[in-house]
Amino acid sequence: EKSVASIKVAKAAKAEGELIITGTKGYIYVPSPWWKTDYFEVRFEDQTENKRHFYQLDGEGIRYEIVAFAKAVEKGSGGYDISEDISKAIVQVIEDYNSKKYIEI
C-alpha cells in the first residue's frame, strides 16, 4: 500500500512555528519551535493510538546544521557546534527518504 505525505513550513512568511507532516493514516506533530525538537507526536484518528516520542536536541537543534558545516569547510577544520552523531543521523534520514526507505503511518 502506498501513502502520501506533505510538509508545510513557512520560511519567509508568518507561521506559528510548528511542523506538521500529514499522511494517509495520520500525522506527525512537532510543536514550536520545530527546529529545536524536544518531542514529537504521531497522531491518528483513534486518539488511543497516539504516541509521544521524546528526542532532546542540545543547543539550537538542527537549525544551524548547514551553517556549522559551511563554516567548518571555510575554516578547513572540524569544530562543529553539532555532534558528528547528530549530523550522521540527519544525513541518514535524508538518504532513507531519497532511497524510499521510510515508514508509512
Biopython code that builds the backbone (N, CA, C, O; Angstrom):
import numpy as np
from Bio.PDB.StructureBuilder import StructureBuilder

atoms = [
    (1, "GLU", "N", (0.843, -1.176, 0.000)),
    (1, "GLU", "CA", (0.000, 0.000, 0.000)),
    (1, "GLU", "C", (0.888, 1.239, 0.000)),
    (1, "GLU", "O", (1.855, 1.316, 0.758)),
    (2, "LYS", "N", (0.566, 2.186, -0.832)),
    (2, "LYS", "CA", (1.344, 3.415, -0.915)),
    (2, "LYS", "C", (0.672, 4.505, -0.104)),
    (2, "LYS", "O", (-0.550, 4.530, 0.043)),
    (3, "SER", "N", (1.492, 5.407, 0.421)),
    (3, "SER", "CA", (0.984, 6.528, 1.210)),
    (3, "SER", "C", (1.485, 7.830, 0.626)),
    (3, "SER", "O", (2.474, 7.868, -0.107)),
    (4, "VAL", "N", (0.793, 8.877, 0.961)),
    (4, "VAL", "CA", (1.179, 10.215, 0.524)),
    (4, "VAL", "C", (1.351, 11.068, 1.763)),
    (4, "VAL", "O", (0.558, 10.980, 2.700)),
    (5, "ALA", "N", (2.383, 11.893, 1.771)),
    (5, "ALA", "CA", (2.597, 12.810, 2.892)),
    (5, "ALA", "C", (2.947, 14.182, 2.350)),
    (5, "ALA", "O", (3.448, 14.313, 1.233)),
    (6, "SER", "N", (2.682, 15.189, 3.141)),
    (6, "SER", "CA", (3.069, 16.546, 2.758)),
    (6, "SER", "C", (3.583, 17.271, 3.989)),
    (6, "SER", "O", (3.195, 16.968, 5.118)),
    (7, "ILE", "N", (4.469, 18.240, 3.749)),
    (7, "ILE", "CA", (5.040, 19.047, 4.822)),
    (7, "ILE", "C", (4.798, 20.504, 4.481)),
    (7, "ILE", "O", (4.958, 20.911, 3.331)),
    (8, "LYS", "N", (4.414, 21.293, 5.476)),
    (8, "LYS", "CA", (4.198, 22.719, 5.258)),
    (8, "LYS", "C", (4.968, 23.490, 6.324)),
    (8, "LYS", "O", (4.683, 23.376, 7.516)),
    (9, "VAL", "N", (5.950, 24.278, 5.881)),
    (9, "VAL", "CA", (6.748, 25.099, 6.783)),
    (9, "VAL", "C", (6.920, 26.462, 6.130)),
    (9, "VAL", "O", (7.208, 26.537, 4.935)),
    (10, "ALA", "N", (6.752, 27.527, 6.879)),
    (10, "ALA", "CA", (6.927, 28.876, 6.336)),
    (10, "ALA", "C", (8.322, 29.383, 6.665)),
    (10, "ALA", "O", (8.770, 29.289, 7.807)),
    (11, "LYS", "N", (9.006, 29.919, 5.662)),
    (11, "LYS", "CA", (10.325, 30.494, 5.888)),
    (11, "LYS", "C", (10.268, 32.008, 5.818)),
    (11, "LYS", "O", (10.792, 32.687, 6.701)),
    (12, "ALA", "N", (9.648, 32.540, 4.799)),
    (12, "ALA", "CA", (9.610, 33.986, 4.610)),
    (12, "ALA", "C", (8.224, 34.549, 4.897)),
    (12, "ALA", "O", (7.897, 35.654, 4.463)),
    (13, "ALA", "N", (7.421, 33.801, 5.616)),
    (13, "ALA", "CA", (6.068, 34.243, 5.948)),
    (13, "ALA", "C", (5.801, 33.947, 7.414)),
    (13, "ALA", "O", (6.475, 33.111, 8.016)),
    (14, "LYS", "N", (4.835, 34.620, 7.981)),
    (14, "LYS", "CA", (4.473, 34.411, 9.381)),
    (14, "LYS", "C", (3.819, 33.044, 9.534)),
    (14, "LYS", "O", (2.906, 32.686, 8.790)),
    (15, "ALA", "N", (4.298, 32.302, 10.500)),
    (15, "ALA", "CA", (3.721, 30.995, 10.803)),
    (15, "ALA", "C", (3.837, 30.761, 12.302)),
    (15, "ALA", "O", (4.591, 31.450, 12.988)),
    (16, "GLU", "N", (3.101, 29.803, 12.798)),
    (16, "GLU", "CA", (3.120, 29.507, 14.227)),
    (16, "GLU", "C", (4.417, 28.839, 14.669)),
    (16, "GLU", "O", (4.766, 28.893, 15.848)),
    (17, "GLY", "N", (5.125, 28.219, 13.752)),
    (17, "GLY", "CA", (6.403, 27.617, 14.086)),
    (17, "GLY", "C", (6.366, 26.128, 14.367)),
    (17, "GLY", "O", (7.404, 25.531, 14.652)),
    (18, "GLU", "N", (5.190, 25.515, 14.294)),
    (18, "GLU", "CA", (5.141, 24.071, 14.471)),
    (18, "GLU", "C", (5.359, 23.401, 13.124)),
    (18, "GLU", "O", (5.279, 24.042, 12.076)),
    (19, "LEU", "N", (5.631, 22.117, 13.166)),
    (19, "LEU", "CA", (5.826, 21.326, 11.957)),
    (19, "LEU", "C", (4.789, 20.217, 11.982)),
    (19, "LEU", "O", (4.663, 19.492, 12.969)),
    (20, "ILE", "N", (4.054, 20.092, 10.896)),
    (20, "ILE", "CA", (3.050, 19.035, 10.778)),
    (20, "ILE", "C", (3.307, 18.289, 9.479)),
    (20, "ILE", "O", (3.332, 18.884, 8.402)),
    (21, "ILE", "N", (3.496, 16.990, 9.589)),
    (21, "ILE", "CA", (3.683, 16.135, 8.422)),
    (21, "ILE", "C", (2.448, 15.250, 8.353)),
    (21, "ILE", "O", (2.228, 14.406, 9.222)),
    (22, "THR", "N", (1.645, 15.447, 7.316)),
    (22, "THR", "CA", (0.395, 14.701, 7.214)),
    (22, "THR", "C", (0.550, 13.516, 6.275)),
    (22, "THR", "O", (1.266, 13.588, 5.276)),
    (23, "GLY", "N", (-0.117, 12.444, 6.603)),
    (23, "GLY", "CA", (-0.089, 11.241, 5.782)),
    (23, "GLY", "C", (-1.482, 10.672, 5.641)),
    (23, "GLY", "O", (-2.453, 11.263, 6.115)),
    (24, "THR", "N", (-1.583, 9.537, 4.996)),
    (24, "THR", "CA", (-2.886, 8.942, 4.728)),
    (24, "THR", "C", (-3.499, 8.275, 5.953)),
    (24, "THR", "O", (-4.716, 8.102, 6.012)),
    (25, "LYS", "N", (-2.680, 7.897, 6.929)),
    (25, "LYS", "CA", (-3.194, 7.206, 8.111)),
    (25, "LYS", "C", (-3.116, 8.041, 9.384)),
    (25, "LYS", "O", (-3.629, 7.630, 10.425)),
    (26, "GLY", "N", (-2.491, 9.191, 9.314)),
    (26, "GLY", "CA", (-2.331, 10.040, 10.494)),
    (26, "GLY", "C", (-1.372, 11.172, 10.187)),
    (26, "GLY", "O", (-1.120, 11.491, 9.025)),
    (27, "TYR", "N", (-0.842, 11.773, 11.233)),
    (27, "TYR", "CA", (0.118, 12.842, 11.015)),
    (27, "TYR", "C", (1.106, 12.916, 12.165)),
    (27, "TYR", "O", (0.860, 12.406, 13.257)),
    (28, "ILE", "N", (2.237, 13.567, 11.890)),
    (28, "ILE", "CA", (3.258, 13.806, 12.900)),
    (28, "ILE", "C", (3.195, 15.275, 13.257)),
    (28, "ILE", "O", (3.202, 16.137, 12.379)),
    (29, "TYR", "N", (3.134, 15.556, 14.534)),
    (29, "TYR", "CA", (3.069, 16.933, 15.029)),
    (29, "TYR", "C", (4.320, 17.222, 15.852)),
    (29, "TYR", "O", (4.625, 16.514, 16.811)),
    (30, "VAL", "N", (5.048, 18.286, 15.456)),
    (30, "VAL", "CA", (6.218, 18.742, 16.201)),
    (30, "VAL", "C", (5.917, 20.164, 16.651)),
    (30, "VAL", "O", (5.752, 21.047, 15.809)),
    (31, "PRO", "N", (5.841, 20.411, 17.964)),
    (31, "PRO", "CA", (5.478, 21.744, 18.443)),
    (31, "PRO", "C", (6.566, 22.776, 18.172)),
    (31, "PRO", "O", (7.722, 22.433, 17.928)),
    (32, "SER", "N", (6.181, 24.024, 18.220)),
    (32, "SER", "CA", (7.105, 25.134, 18.026)),
    (32, "SER", "C", (8.099, 25.206, 19.180)),
    (32, "SER", "O", (7.723, 24.962, 20.326)),
    (33, "PRO", "N", (9.340, 25.532, 18.906)),
    (33, "PRO", "CA", (9.983, 25.632, 17.599)),
    (33, "PRO", "C", (10.423, 24.253, 17.105)),
    (33, "PRO", "O", (11.124, 23.535, 17.818)),
    (34, "TRP", "N", (10.020, 23.882, 15.899)),
    (34, "TRP", "CA", (10.265, 22.540, 15.371)),
    (34, "TRP", "C", (11.747, 22.249, 15.173)),
    (34, "TRP", "O", (12.154, 21.088, 15.222)),
    (35, "TRP", "N", (12.567, 23.283, 14.949)),
    (35, "TRP", "CA", (13.992, 23.062, 14.701)),
    (35, "TRP", "C", (14.751, 22.756, 15.997)),
    (35, "TRP", "O", (15.916, 22.360, 15.955)),
    (36, "LYS", "N", (14.111, 22.932, 17.114)),
    (36, "LYS", "CA", (14.727, 22.604, 18.411)),
    (36, "LYS", "C", (13.813, 21.599, 19.109)),
    (36, "LYS", "O", (13.213, 21.890, 20.144)),
    (37, "THR", "N", (13.730, 20.444, 18.530)),
    (37, "THR", "CA", (12.768, 19.431, 18.943)),
    (37, "THR", "C", (13.057, 18.895, 20.339)),
    (37, "THR", "O", (14.176, 18.469, 20.626)),
    (38, "ASP", "N", (12.055, 18.914, 21.200)),
    (38, "ASP", "CA", (12.113, 18.213, 22.484)),
    (38, "ASP", "C", (11.349, 16.899, 22.376)),
    (38, "ASP", "O", (11.733, 15.889, 22.965)),
    (39, "TYR", "N", (10.268, 16.934, 21.615)),
    (39, "TYR", "CA", (9.459, 15.738, 21.403)),
    (39, "TYR", "C", (8.615, 15.935, 20.146)),
    (39, "TYR", "O", (8.471, 17.049, 19.643)),
    (40, "PHE", "N", (8.071, 14.848, 19.663)),
    (40, "PHE", "CA", (7.096, 14.921, 18.580)),
    (40, "PHE", "C", (6.021, 13.882, 18.856)),
    (40, "PHE", "O", (6.237, 12.937, 19.613)),
    (41, "GLU", "N", (4.879, 14.063, 18.245)),
    (41, "GLU", "CA", (3.758, 13.150, 18.445)),
    (41, "GLU", "C", (3.329, 12.550, 17.113)),
    (41, "GLU", "O", (3.245, 13.246, 16.102)),
    (42, "VAL", "N", (3.061, 11.258, 17.128)),
    (42, "VAL", "CA", (2.451, 10.590, 15.983)),
    (42, "VAL", "C", (0.980, 10.449, 16.347)),
    (42, "VAL", "O", (0.632, 9.774, 17.316)),
    (43, "ARG", "N", (0.119, 11.094, 15.560)),
    (43, "ARG", "CA", (-1.306, 11.157, 15.892)),
    (43, "ARG", "C", (-2.149, 10.440, 14.836)),
    (43, "ARG", "O", (-1.873, 10.491, 13.637)),
    (44, "PHE", "N", (-3.187, 9.772, 15.336)),
    (44, "PHE", "CA", (-4.106, 9.033, 14.481)),
    (44, "PHE", "C", (-5.537, 9.464, 14.779)),
    (44, "PHE", "O", (-5.794, 10.164, 15.759)),
    (45, "GLU", "N", (-6.460, 9.043, 13.930)),
    (45, "GLU", "CA", (-7.873, 9.347, 14.166)),
    (45, "GLU", "C", (-8.328, 8.768, 15.507)),
    (45, "GLU", "O", (-9.049, 9.421, 16.261)),
    (46, "ASP", "N", (-7.904, 7.548, 15.792)),
    (46, "ASP", "CA", (-8.175, 6.931, 17.092)),
    (46, "ASP", "C", (-7.108, 7.427, 18.069)),
    (46, "ASP", "O", (-5.969, 6.961, 18.030)),
    (47, "GLN", "N", (-7.465, 8.362, 18.937)),
    (47, "GLN", "CA", (-6.500, 9.007, 19.824)),
    (47, "GLN", "C", (-5.809, 8.041, 20.778)),
    (47, "GLN", "O", (-4.750, 8.365, 21.317)),
    (48, "THR", "N", (-6.381, 6.871, 20.996)),
    (48, "THR", "CA", (-5.729, 5.894, 21.875)),
    (48, "THR", "C", (-4.463, 5.321, 21.238)),
    (48, "THR", "O", (-3.635, 4.726, 21.928)),
    (49, "GLU", "N", (-4.311, 5.498, 19.926)),
    (49, "GLU", "CA", (-3.123, 5.018, 19.222)),
    (49, "GLU", "C", (-2.011, 6.060, 19.169)),
    (49, "GLU", "O", (-0.899, 5.749, 18.742)),
    (50, "ASN", "N", (-2.293, 7.292, 19.598)),
    (50, "ASN", "CA", (-1.292, 8.358, 19.561)),
    (50, "ASN", "C", (-0.089, 7.998, 20.424)),
    (50, "ASN", "O", (-0.221, 7.380, 21.480)),
    (51, "LYS", "N", (1.091, 8.402, 19.947)),
    (51, "LYS", "CA", (2.319, 8.156, 20.704)),
    (51, "LYS", "C", (3.162, 9.419, 20.717)),
    (51, "LYS", "O", (3.273, 10.120, 19.711)),
    (52, "ARG", "N", (3.752, 9.698, 21.868)),
    (52, "ARG", "CA", (4.663, 10.835, 22.016)),
    (52, "ARG", "C", (6.078, 10.280, 22.136)),
    (52, "ARG", "O", (6.347, 9.394, 22.948)),
    (53, "HIS", "N", (6.976, 10.819, 21.312)),
    (53, "HIS", "CA", (8.373, 10.398, 21.306)),
    (53, "HIS", "C", (9.232, 11.572, 21.746)),
    (53, "HIS", "O", (9.112, 12.671, 21.205)),
    (54, "PHE", "N", (10.099, 11.345, 22.726)),
    (54, "PHE", "CA", (10.980, 12.397, 23.216)),
    (54, "PHE", "C", (12.327, 12.280, 22.529)),
    (54, "PHE", "O", (12.927, 11.206, 22.475)),
    (55, "TYR", "N", (12.793, 13.411, 22.003)),
    (55, "TYR", "CA", (14.060, 13.457, 21.282)),
    (55, "TYR", "C", (14.693, 14.806, 21.567)),
    (55, "TYR", "O", (14.418, 15.785, 20.873)),
    (56, "GLN", "N", (15.526, 14.861, 22.570)),
    (56, "GLN", "CA", (16.127, 16.114, 23.018)),
    (56, "GLN", "C", (17.321, 16.470, 22.142)),
    (56, "GLN", "O", (18.246, 15.671, 21.995)),
    (57, "LEU", "N", (17.304, 17.657, 21.564)),
    (57, "LEU", "CA", (18.447, 18.177, 20.823)),
    (57, "LEU", "C", (19.081, 19.284, 21.651)),
    (57, "LEU", "O", (18.388, 20.185, 22.122)),
    (58, "ASP", "N", (20.385, 19.219, 21.829)),
    (58, "ASP", "CA", (21.087, 20.246, 22.594)),
    (58, "ASP", "C", (21.273, 21.505, 21.760)),
    (58, "ASP", "O", (21.190, 21.462, 20.532)),
    (59, "GLY", "N", (21.524, 22.617, 22.421)),
    (59, "GLY", "CA", (21.790, 23.875, 21.727)),
    (59, "GLY", "C", (20.609, 24.319, 20.897)),
    (59, "GLY", "O", (19.477, 24.347, 21.379)),
    (60, "GLU", "N", (20.867, 24.660, 19.668)),
    (60, "GLU", "CA", (19.827, 25.149, 18.765)),
    (60, "GLU", "C", (19.279, 24.056, 17.861)),
    (60, "GLU", "O", (18.632, 24.340, 16.853)),
    (61, "GLY", "N", (19.537, 22.819, 18.221)),
    (61, "GLY", "CA", (18.963, 21.725, 17.454)),
    (61, "GLY", "C", (19.498, 21.663, 16.040)),
    (61, "GLY", "O", (20.692, 21.868, 15.819)),
    (62, "ILE", "N", (18.629, 21.384, 15.072)),
    (62, "ILE", "CA", (19.068, 21.218, 13.678)),
    (62, "ILE", "C", (19.101, 22.528, 12.909)),
    (62, "ILE", "O", (19.472, 22.543, 11.735)),
    (63, "ARG", "N", (18.724, 23.616, 13.542)),
    (63, "ARG", "CA", (18.607, 24.904, 12.852)),
    (63, "ARG", "C", (19.909, 25.344, 12.194)),
    (63, "ARG", "O", (19.888, 25.904, 11.098)),
    (64, "TYR", "N", (21.024, 25.099, 12.839)),
    (64, "TYR", "CA", (22.297, 25.600, 12.332)),
    (64, "TYR", "C", (23.190, 24.513, 11.752)),
    (64, "TYR", "O", (24.396, 24.717, 11.611)),
    (65, "GLU", "N", (22.629, 23.380, 11.420)),
    (65, "GLU", "CA", (23.414, 22.272, 10.871)),
    (65, "GLU", "C", (24.182, 22.686, 9.617)),
    (65, "GLU", "O", (25.387, 22.452, 9.532)),
    (66, "ILE", "N", (23.515, 23.287, 8.659)),
    (66, "ILE", "CA", (24.177, 23.663, 7.404)),
    (66, "ILE", "C", (25.161, 24.798, 7.627)),
    (66, "ILE", "O", (26.243, 24.799, 7.041)),
    (67, "VAL", "N", (24.806, 25.765, 8.464)),
    (67, "VAL", "CA", (25.717, 26.874, 8.763)),
    (67, "VAL", "C", (26.988, 26.348, 9.421)),
    (67, "VAL", "O", (28.087, 26.769, 9.060)),
    (68, "ALA", "N", (26.856, 25.438, 10.375)),
    (68, "ALA", "CA", (28.024, 24.863, 11.044)),
    (68, "ALA", "C", (28.907, 24.120, 10.047)),
    (68, "ALA", "O", (30.133, 24.212, 10.107)),
    (69, "PHE", "N", (28.283, 23.388, 9.135)),
    (69, "PHE", "CA", (29.041, 22.658, 8.120)),
    (69, "PHE", "C", (29.785, 23.620, 7.195)),
    (69, "PHE", "O", (30.964, 23.416, 6.906)),
    (70, "ALA", "N", (29.099, 24.673, 6.729)),
    (70, "ALA", "CA", (29.727, 25.646, 5.828)),
    (70, "ALA", "C", (30.915, 26.331, 6.498)),
    (70, "ALA", "O", (31.952, 26.528, 5.864)),
    (71, "LYS", "N", (30.777, 26.692, 7.763)),
    (71, "LYS", "CA", (31.883, 27.327, 8.493)),
    (71, "LYS", "C", (33.068, 26.378, 8.630)),
    (71, "LYS", "O", (34.218, 26.797, 8.504)),
    (72, "ALA", "N", (32.792, 25.109, 8.885)),
    (72, "ALA", "CA", (33.867, 24.125, 9.007)),
    (72, "ALA", "C", (34.608, 23.962, 7.686)),
    (72, "ALA", "O", (35.831, 23.826, 7.672)),
    (73, "VAL", "N", (33.871, 23.974, 6.574)),
    (73, "VAL", "CA", (34.503, 23.867, 5.256)),
    (73, "VAL", "C", (35.368, 25.090, 4.994)),
    (73, "VAL", "O", (36.494, 24.961, 4.513)),
    (74, "GLU", "N", (34.851, 26.283, 5.308)),
    (74, "GLU", "CA", (35.616, 27.516, 5.104)),
    (74, "GLU", "C", (36.903, 27.526, 5.927)),
    (74, "GLU", "O", (37.950, 27.960, 5.444)),
    (75, "LYS", "N", (36.823, 27.051, 7.160)),
    (75, "LYS", "CA", (37.983, 27.033, 8.051)),
    (75, "LYS", "C", (38.918, 25.866, 7.756)),
    (75, "LYS", "O", (40.084, 25.879, 8.150)),
    (76, "GLY", "N", (38.404, 24.870, 7.068)),
    (76, "GLY", "CA", (39.203, 23.687, 6.787)),
    (76, "GLY", "C", (39.449, 22.835, 8.019)),
    (76, "GLY", "O", (40.448, 22.120, 8.103)),
    (77, "SER", "N", (38.541, 22.916, 8.964)),
    (77, "SER", "CA", (38.711, 22.148, 10.199)),
    (77, "SER", "C", (37.356, 21.692, 10.718)),
    (77, "SER", "O", (36.311, 22.021, 10.158)),
    (78, "GLY", "N", (37.400, 20.928, 11.801)),
    (78, "GLY", "CA", (36.175, 20.479, 12.466)),
    (78, "GLY", "C", (35.605, 21.610, 13.297)),
    (78, "GLY", "O", (35.319, 22.687, 12.774)),
    (79, "GLY", "N", (35.440, 21.374, 14.574)),
    (79, "GLY", "CA", (34.913, 22.411, 15.451)),
    (79, "GLY", "C", (33.432, 22.647, 15.263)),
    (79, "GLY", "O", (32.954, 23.775, 15.373)),
    (80, "TYR", "N", (32.708, 21.578, 14.978)),
    (80, "TYR", "CA", (31.274, 21.694, 14.761)),
    (80, "TYR", "C", (30.547, 22.008, 16.063)),
    (80, "TYR", "O", (30.952, 21.564, 17.137)),
    (81, "ASP", "N", (29.471, 22.775, 15.954)),
    (81, "ASP", "CA", (28.609, 23.023, 17.103)),
    (81, "ASP", "C", (27.640, 21.869, 17.303)),
    (81, "ASP", "O", (27.037, 21.736, 18.368)),
    (82, "ILE", "N", (27.492, 21.042, 16.291)),
    (82, "ILE", "CA", (26.566, 19.911, 16.325)),
    (82, "ILE", "C", (27.399, 18.637, 16.259)),
    (82, "ILE", "O", (28.321, 18.530, 15.451)),
    (83, "SER", "N", (27.074, 17.683, 17.105)),
    (83, "SER", "CA", (27.894, 16.468, 17.185)),
    (83, "SER", "C", (27.867, 15.682, 15.874)),
    (83, "SER", "O", (26.934, 15.780, 15.077)),
    (84, "GLU", "N", (28.917, 14.911, 15.687)),
    (84, "GLU", "CA", (29.017, 14.082, 14.487)),
    (84, "GLU", "C", (27.886, 13.059, 14.428)),
    (84, "GLU", "O", (27.371, 12.766, 13.349)),
    (85, "ASP", "N", (27.496, 12.513, 15.583)),
    (85, "ASP", "CA", (26.404, 11.532, 15.620)),
    (85, "ASP", "C", (25.086, 12.124, 15.134)),
    (85, "ASP", "O", (24.361, 11.485, 14.371)),
    (86, "ILE", "N", (24.773, 13.345, 15.576)),
    (86, "ILE", "CA", (23.538, 14.012, 15.139)),
    (86, "ILE", "C", (23.608, 14.304, 13.643)),
    (86, "ILE", "O", (22.632, 14.096, 12.922)),
    (87, "SER", "N", (24.761, 14.787, 13.176)),
    (87, "SER", "CA", (24.925, 15.070, 11.745)),
    (87, "SER", "C", (24.716, 13.814, 10.908)),
    (87, "SER", "O", (24.039, 13.852, 9.881)),
    (88, "LYS", "N", (25.296, 12.705, 11.348)),
    (88, "LYS", "CA", (25.135, 11.445, 10.618)),
    (88, "LYS", "C", (23.677, 10.986, 10.618)),
    (88, "LYS", "O", (23.185, 10.471, 9.615)),
    (89, "ALA", "N", (22.994, 11.173, 11.737)),
    (89, "ALA", "CA", (21.585, 10.774, 11.820)),
    (89, "ALA", "C", (20.728, 11.589, 10.860)),
    (89, "ALA", "O", (19.839, 11.042, 10.208)),
    (90, "ILE", "N", (20.987, 12.893, 10.767)),
    (90, "ILE", "CA", (20.231, 13.751, 9.849)),
    (90, "ILE", "C", (20.476, 13.324, 8.405)),
    (90, "ILE", "O", (19.539, 13.221, 7.614)),
    (91, "VAL", "N", (21.738, 13.077, 8.069)),
    (91, "VAL", "CA", (22.075, 12.634, 6.716)),
    (91, "VAL", "C", (21.413, 11.289, 6.415)),
    (91, "VAL", "O", (20.957, 11.064, 5.294)),
    (92, "GLN", "N", (21.356, 10.397, 7.402)),
    (92, "GLN", "CA", (20.727, 9.092, 7.199)),
    (92, "GLN", "C", (19.237, 9.232, 6.923)),
    (92, "GLN", "O", (18.696, 8.522, 6.076)),
    (93, "VAL", "N", (18.570, 10.139, 7.627)),
    (93, "VAL", "CA", (17.143, 10.382, 7.381)),
    (93, "VAL", "C", (16.932, 10.854, 5.949)),
    (93, "VAL", "O", (16.028, 10.379, 5.262)),
    (94, "ILE", "N", (17.767, 11.789, 5.497)),
    (94, "ILE", "CA", (17.654, 12.301, 4.126)),
    (94, "ILE", "C", (17.923, 11.184, 3.120)),
    (94, "ILE", "O", (17.197, 11.046, 2.136)),
    (95, "GLU", "N", (18.961, 10.391, 3.362)),
    (95, "GLU", "CA", (19.287, 9.278, 2.468)),
    (95, "GLU", "C", (18.165, 8.246, 2.425)),
    (95, "GLU", "O", (17.813, 7.761, 1.351)),
    (96, "ASP", "N", (17.603, 7.908, 3.581)),
    (96, "ASP", "CA", (16.496, 6.952, 3.618)),
    (96, "ASP", "C", (15.301, 7.464, 2.828)),
    (96, "ASP", "O", (14.649, 6.704, 2.112)),
    (97, "TYR", "N", (15.018, 8.749, 2.960)),
    (97, "TYR", "CA", (13.897, 9.329, 2.216)),
    (97, "TYR", "C", (14.159, 9.254, 0.713)),
    (97, "TYR", "O", (13.290, 8.845, -0.057)),
    (98, "ASN", "N", (15.359, 9.650, 0.304)),
    (98, "ASN", "CA", (15.693, 9.625, -1.123)),
    (98, "ASN", "C", (15.700, 8.208, -1.685)),
    (98, "ASN", "O", (15.448, 8.015, -2.874)),
    (99, "SER", "N", (15.984, 7.221, -0.849)),
    (99, "SER", "CA", (16.005, 5.817, -1.273)),
    (99, "SER", "C", (14.655, 5.135, -1.078)),
    (99, "SER", "O", (14.531, 3.922, -1.248)),
    (100, "LYS", "N", (13.645, 5.929, -0.720)),
    (100, "LYS", "CA", (12.286, 5.415, -0.486)),
    (100, "LYS", "C", (12.231, 4.442, 0.691)),
    (100, "LYS", "O", (11.366, 3.567, 0.731)),
    (101, "LYS", "N", (13.148, 4.589, 1.649)),
    (101, "LYS", "CA", (13.150, 3.754, 2.854)),
    (101, "LYS", "C", (12.560, 4.575, 3.993)),
    (101, "LYS", "O", (13.294, 5.144, 4.801)),
    (102, "TYR", "N", (11.268, 4.632, 4.053)),
    (102, "TYR", "CA", (10.633, 5.408, 5.108)),
    (102, "TYR", "C", (9.426, 4.656, 5.636)),
    (102, "TYR", "O", (8.928, 3.720, 5.010)),
    (103, "ILE", "N", (8.973, 5.083, 6.791)),
    (103, "ILE", "CA", (7.872, 4.414, 7.479)),
    (103, "ILE", "C", (6.552, 5.028, 7.053)),
    (103, "ILE", "O", (6.405, 6.250, 7.048)),
    (104, "GLU", "N", (5.612, 4.204, 6.704)),
    (104, "GLU", "CA", (4.272, 4.683, 6.382)),
    (104, "GLU", "C", (3.438, 4.694, 7.644)),
    (104, "GLU", "O", (3.388, 3.699, 8.367)),
    (105, "ILE", "N", (2.778, 5.819, 7.916)),
    (105, "ILE", "CA", (1.899, 5.895, 9.092)),
    (105, "ILE", "C", (0.497, 6.224, 8.658)),
    (105, "ILE", "O", (-0.399, 6.334, 9.496)),
]
sb = StructureBuilder()
sb.init_structure("model")
sb.init_model(0)
sb.init_chain("A")
sb.init_seg("    ")
for serial, (resi, resn, name, xyz) in enumerate(atoms, 1):
    if name == "N":
        sb.init_residue(resn, " ", resi, " ")
    sb.init_atom(name, np.array(xyz, "f"), 0.0, 1.0, " ", f" {name:<3s}", serial, name[0])
structure = sb.get_structure()
